[in-house]
Amino acid sequence: MGDLSRPPRPWPVYARGLCPNGCNKDGGGEVGAIIACGGVAVRPGDIIVVDRDGVAVVPLDDAAEVAQLTVAKVGSERQVDLGAARCLALVQIPVDKSLALYRGFNPRVRP
């Protein structure tokens, strides 16, 4: 894993390897064991997702459902972003024109 303060690479990064050194110095570690990372149980085959917001552990049994929900969420967020962009385009009226419109609605404002 690289430095999260740098821009992301345009390609995915996968890790396939292990270092079976245990924290105890009296022997080797275990391969394929459940570990605890940040208080979360991580099992062999779980999917680890890392971005600037943090780390998520997706259990392998839930991966297909999480992928479908993720695609749906990204699609709905894109629609919200497009709607916001349209609203911004509508409200970007030049200052002099917006003052003229405001003066037309409020006669107490000096010309």
Long-range contacts (C-beta under 8 A, 24 or more apart in sequence): 1-50, 4-50, 4-51, 4-52, 8-51
